[in-house]
Amino acid sequence: MKSIHLPRRFSAILLVCWLLAALFHPLQAQGAATIEQRLARLEAASGQAPAISAGDNAWVLASAALVLMMTAPGLILFYGGLVRRKNVLGTMMHSLVLMTMVSVLWMVYGYSMAFGEGNPFVGNPLQYFMLTGVGAAPNAAYAPTIPQESFMLFQMMFAIITPALISGAIAERMRFKAYLLFMALWVTFIYFPLCHMVWGKGGLFNWSLGGRYPVLDFAGGMVVHVSSGVSALVCAVVLGKRIGFPAEPMPPHNVVLSLIGTGLLWVGWFGFNAGSAVSAGALASSAFAATHFSAAAAALGWGVTEWLLKGKPSVLGVASGMVAGLATITPASGFVTIPAAFVIGLTGGVVCYVAVSKLKRAMGYDDSLDVFGVHGIGSAIGLLMVGLFASAEVNPAIGNTFTAGGKVVSLAGGAAQLGNQFIGLIFTVALAAAGTFVILKIVGALIDARVTPEEEDSGLDLTQHGESAYND
């Protein structure tokens, strides 16, 4: 039996081996061809744009959504709760309408003015007109691992929330038609050019892409908060005080709404600051941590200062301190360590409280929701303090990117960089103040910018929009 079965088994084994060899040969040839094809593709791709990172793209798109959430519902609820009942919808509408209007302007020419190539002051408004050429391919100058379309969307959310911040200063007294015209002109002639100067290639203050004065502004100290804060102050002064201010009490009608808005702002600010790394790497983590600890420090600083000076820490005060800390760390978030962020936030909380409670009263202006005291003053502090605390260990690029006279110049904290930051701050204050004043005068010549005393007494909800927030 063994002599009969052994050859059969042996033959079966040979048959299996032959089949495997026959199958393996074409696979081997196919594998060799695949390797050659891959090498050919790699050679063909050499010198082309780097591949898109799915992780980076996902983080930037998520961050864009977080920044949009800061406007609606974050700022809408924060501002809406701080005004009187008769002006709730009018105040909320100020933020809501900018989500539509600024988006359209950004699509038509805003992105091109901000990030198109031009001169040190503004980009070419026709380069990306109607977002032509803004698609899946990355723009290596700004974000080499994500589609330019994603970068465009992320930056658009900044353009939306910046003018919305100004609305807090003129709440309860500006005519809606005048508001729309003012905001359209403001983003066109102040925000878009300033965005190019700080973040655009070849911009006057761009530290990494050929600027003349290297100002460190990671996520919008100059571009967003100082510009809007100073413009808010000018608007408050030019429009004048609300009827009855300051003799008549004007308390917030719903602090609970404002607290919900505060929480949404804090969460959204992680996208605002950490998203500005435009990658899902260590720099995003560092900016995320700096943002959180600055907000915590500022809330403590504001609350304790109020407690010492007034005898009680208010809930709204602590919430205002949180927002102040977020605004203060914005320009520094991607450049400083956590201890430095804590110091920056703590300083911002104390100084912003003094600005809101003392400076405002001394100067006599009616900044309805304290935009200048929180955003303008707070971010100015952060913009200057990053000049002292910027660390090349946190962001190595500031130590080896900027060149002057053919030599690499470190932008780490010190007297030289503090001087650069001061130049950027003064320029922004001058541009925002002068530009806002001129725009207000133009608007006032075309439209009555302020509602009548009768309309103000009835409230903006009814007189400007024909509806009421509460119908019980």
Number of C-alpha atoms within 10 A of each C-alpha: 5 6 7 8 10 11 11 11 11 10 12 12 11 12 12 11 12 12 10 11 12 11 11 12 11 11 12 11 10 12 12 12 12 12 11 12 12 12 12 11 11 11 10 10 12 9 8 7 13 14 13 16 14 12 13 21 20 15 21 25 20 15 25 25 17 24 29 24 22 28 28 20 17 27 26 24 27 30 27 29 25 26 26 17 18 22 27 26 23 29 27 26 19 24 28 20 14 21 20 11 14 22 18 13 17 26 18 18 22 30 30 28 29 30 28 22 20 19 15 21 19 25 28 18 20 17 19 21 19 18 18 12 12 20 14 12 18 21 17 13 11 17 18 20 21 28 21 20 18 22 23 19 20 25 20 22 24 22 25 25 24 23 27 24 24 30 28 28 27 28 27 26 27 23 22 19 14 18 18 16 17 21 22 15 17 20 21 19 18 22 24 26 23 29 29 29 27 30 27 32 26 25 30 24 29 24 24 23 19 19 21 17 20 26 30 32 26 25 25 27 30 31 26 25 29 30 32 33 33 26 31 31 25 25 22 25 17 16 17 16 17 22 13 9 14 13 7 9 8 14 11 18 17 17 20 16 18 25 21 17 25 23 17 22 26 21 16 21 24 23 27 32 29 30 27 24 25 24 22 18 13 13 21 22 16 21 31 22 19 30 30 23 23 33 29 20 26 35 27 23 25 30 25 20 20 20 14 10 9 10 10 12 17 15 13 17 20 23 26 26 31 31 26 34 39 36 32 37 40 32 30 32 36 30 31 29 20 20 13 23 31 23 18 30 36 25 23 36 35 24 22 30 25 16 18 19 13 12 14 16 12 9 8 13 20 22 27 24 22 22 28 31 25 30 30 28 24 36 33 27 24 30 30 26 26 31 27 21 23 26 22 17 13 18 17 15 17 23 16 15 16 22 16 9 6 7 10 13 15 19 26 26 19 15 11 13 24 23 17 18 27 16 16 23 22 14 15 21 20 14 18 26 21 15 17 27 17 12 18 23 14 14 19 15 10 11 14 13 22 20 19 14 12 9 17 22 15 13 23 27 23 17 21 18 13 9 14 17 13 9 5 3
